[in-house]
Amino acid sequence: MSFLNQLISIKDKSKKRVGRGYGSGKGGHTVGKGVKGQASRAGGKTPLWFEGGQLPIVKRMPMLRGKGKFKIVSPVAQLSLTDLQKMKAEEISLETLYLEKVISRQFKQAKVILSGQLTRVVKLRGLRVTAGAQKAIKKAGGESSPTKK
């Protein structure tokens, strides 16, 4: 019995080399690029932002100056009661949150929300607190002073 038909082919086909004559497998002088035009030329690619000759969006939009134009204006970090439970400090302010790396420095305000459990006494200074979180903090024996506007 012959097993020649069950052998696996180990020969790989070579890649077609575009623009290298008729013997290359993708032959002819146009090599699948069409006849004329920018796309048929060497290096004839348009950039992603090209809009076909229309005035580009970069020029249509008014000039927005400064390096921080895409940043969110004054983002507020949300803290849960569980985050406060894990912290070591008793008096918690925005600076304390930065030092213990609970929030990053991009946040200029923080708000405590009712999520999780709080069993220890904490004193909040200069942080926003929701009504439910306020009750939970007082129930645990802590206090919070409102933010200065």
C-alpha positions in Angstrom: 0.0 0.0 0.0 1.3 3.5 -0.9 1.5 6.3 1.6 2.7 8.9 -0.8 -0.7 10.6 -1.0 -0.8 10.9 2.8 2.6 12.8 3.1 2.4 16.5 4.1 3.8 19.0 1.7 6.7 20.8 3.1 7.2 23.2 0.2 6.0 26.8 0.9 5.0 29.0 -1.9 7.1 32.1 -2.3 5.5 35.5 -2.0 4.6 37.2 -5.2 7.0 40.1 -5.9 5.1 43.0 -7.3 6.7 44.9 -10.2 9.4 42.4 -11.0 8.2 41.2 -14.5 5.9 38.6 -15.8 7.8 35.7 -14.2 7.2 36.9 -10.7 3.6 35.7 -10.4 2.1 39.1 -10.4 3.2 40.2 -13.8 2.9 43.1 -16.2 3.8 46.7 -16.0 0.7 47.7 -13.9 1.0 44.8 -11.4 -2.5 45.1 -10.1 -2.4 48.8 -9.4 -4.6 50.0 -12.2 -3.6 52.2 -15.1 -3.1 55.8 -14.1 -3.4 58.0 -11.0 -1.7 58.7 -7.7 -2.3 55.2 -6.4 -0.5 53.6 -9.3 2.7 55.5 -8.8 5.6 54.6 -6.5 5.0 56.2 -3.1 1.6 57.3 -4.2 -0.2 56.9 -0.9 -2.5 59.5 0.7 -2.3 60.2 4.4 -5.1 59.1 6.7 -6.3 62.6 7.3 -6.5 63.4 3.5 -10.0 64.5 2.5 -9.8 64.5 -1.2 -8.8 68.1 -1.7 -11.5 69.4 0.6 -10.3 71.9 3.2 -8.8 69.6 6.0 -10.4 69.5 9.4 -7.2 70.9 10.9 -7.7 74.1 8.9 -11.5 74.2 9.2 -11.5 74.1 13.0 -10.7 77.3 14.9 -7.3 77.4 16.5 -7.3 75.9 20.0 -4.1 76.9 21.7 -2.3 75.5 24.8 -1.2 72.1 25.7 -4.1 71.2 28.1 -6.9 71.6 25.6 -8.0 68.0 25.8 -8.0 67.6 29.6 -11.2 67.4 31.5 -11.9 70.6 33.4 -11.4 69.9 37.1 -12.3 66.1 37.3 -13.7 64.8 40.6 -12.4 61.5 42.0 -15.0 59.1 43.5 -14.0 57.4 46.8 -15.9 54.6 48.4 -16.2 54.0 52.1 -14.0 50.9 51.5 -11.2 53.1 50.3 -11.4 55.1 53.5 -11.4 51.9 55.6 -8.1 50.8 54.0 -6.3 54.1 54.6 -4.0 54.5 57.6 -4.6 58.2 58.4 -7.4 59.3 60.7 -7.7 62.8 59.3 -8.3 62.5 55.6 -7.8 65.4 53.2 -7.0 65.7 49.5 -3.3 65.8 50.3 -3.6 62.7 52.4 -5.2 60.9 49.5 -2.3 61.9 47.3 0.3 60.7 49.8 -1.3 57.3 50.3 -1.8 57.0 46.5 -5.5 56.5 46.7 -6.0 59.0 43.9 -3.6 60.5 41.4 -2.6 64.2 41.3 -4.7 64.9 38.2 -7.7 65.1 40.5 -8.3 68.4 42.2 -11.5 67.4 44.0 -12.7 64.2 45.6 -16.2 62.9 46.6 -17.0 60.2 49.0 -19.9 57.9 48.0 -21.9 55.3 49.9 -20.3 52.1 48.8 -18.8 49.5 51.1 -18.4 49.4 54.9 -16.8 51.8 57.3 -16.1 50.6 60.8 -13.3 53.0 62.0 -13.4 56.7 63.0 -12.3 59.1 60.2 -12.3 62.9 60.0 -12.8 64.3 56.5 -11.4 67.7 55.7 -12.2 69.5 52.4 -13.9 66.6 50.7 -17.3 66.3 49.2 -19.6 63.7 50.8 -22.9 62.3 49.7 -25.8 62.2 52.1 -25.7 58.4 52.5 -21.9 58.4 53.1 -22.3 61.2 55.6 -24.7 59.1 57.7 -22.4 56.1 57.5 -19.4 58.2 58.6 -21.4 59.6 61.6 -22.6 56.2 62.5 -19.0 55.0 62.7 -18.2 57.9 65.0 -16.4 60.1 62.4 -17.1 63.6 61.1 -16.7 65.6 57.9 -16.2 69.3 57.2 -17.7 70.6 53.9 -15.5 71.8 51.1 -14.7 75.5 50.8 -16.2 77.1 47.7 
